Amino acid sequence: MSQTNILLESGTNELEIVEFYVNQDGYRAHYGINVAKVVEIIRCQPVTAMPEMRHPAIRGAFSHRNGRIVPLIDMAQFLGNDCVDNEDAKVIVTEFNTVFTAFLVSGVNRIYRLSWTEVEAPGNFLQNVSRSSVVGVVRLEERVVFLLDLEAIVAELEPSMAISFEGTMAKPTEHKTYNILHVDDSHSIRNLVYDLFKKEGHFNVEQRVNGQDAWTYLTELKARCESEGKDITDYLQGIISDIEMPFMDGLNLCKRVKEDVVLKKLPVAIFSSMINEPLARKCESVGADAQFAKPDMRVLSDKMLEMIENAHF
């Protein structure tokens, strides 16, 4: 089954998920991933084992389209169970963080269209027991479906794929310090961005865990500026946002900001693992000033600094 490539209108706070299942110790566990990360869903492929594989969940690799070699991760083994071995098992080929990865699952149910308001944030207990591999919870047809953080799974299996920052630090013009709002539901990403900006000294960072919390903060800040007779840029000079977040996603947040007569002057950068050509067009359609894939931590900092210094507030 190939990806259906259903197109969602940008900024509507909707998402589509592929629901799949993994047979685990006598029961069927249900999971989901964002359709935007799915290249296609195919039958099992002949796999060649790779030398010195770090984790038994990495089955090996297979040849995909255009001669691309794609690693295959057995989701049952990653979750601590026996290998996926049913004849009708499926392979979900994904692209995120500019990397292709495939996941072997017991089967695929269907695609669902949801609002991000229907996605519940995982509690601390669920985060801990899942090793931070669950980013959301949805209820579909009287069953619980966990939305998986594929980036976290891949980074655990291959630490070199984890997001980090490298390179020399840029020097801000006139040594100014700018105030940034950073929005991301991932605790680890928030920490990385905060630590990077603190080390550089270019930005003071205010952080929120989803688009709804960020929008509340922005509307309260706007009201404060109006009461004090000040410009919004006296308090805030830029926004960085993820896309996938419970309650309100980054595209909807960006659309609201750019449609607001007061907030629209603020540069908005979308910082997401899902950035590819179709998603870049969606970012542009909601008015984003830039978009970056999450491995580009160094580029994010440098370009954000450049955008703010060229904004001419």
Sequence and secondary structure as in RCSB ss.txt:
>XXXX:A:sequence
MSQTNILLESGTNELEIVEFYVNQDGYRAHYGINVAKVVEIIRCQPVTAMPEMRHPAIRGAFSHRNGRIVPLIDM
AQFLGNDCVDNEDAKVIVTEFNTVFTAFLVSGVNRIYRLSWTEVEAPGNFLQNVSRSSVVGVVRLEERVVFLLDL
EAIVAELEPSMAISFEGTMAKPTEHKTYNILHVDDSHSIRNLVYDLFKKEGHFNVEQRVNGQDAWTYLTELKARC
ESEGKDITDYLQGIISDIEMPFMDGLNLCKRVKEDVVLKKLPVAIFSSMINEPLARKCESVGADAQFAKPDMRVL
SDKMLEMIENAHF
>XXXX:A:secstr
 B       TTSSEEEEEEEEEEETTEEEEEEEEGGGEEEEEE    B  TT SSTTEEEEEE GGG EEEEEEH
HHHTTS     TT EEEEEEETTEEEEEEESEEEEEEEEEGGG B   HHHHHHTTT EEEEEEETTEEEEEE H
HHHHHHH GGGS    S     GGG  EEEEEE S HHHHHHHHHHHHHH SEEEEEESSHHHHHHHHHHHHHHH
HHHT  GGGT  EEEE S  SSS HHHHHHHHHHSTTGGGS EEEEETT SHHHHHHHHHTT SEEEETT HHHH
HHHHHHHHHTS  
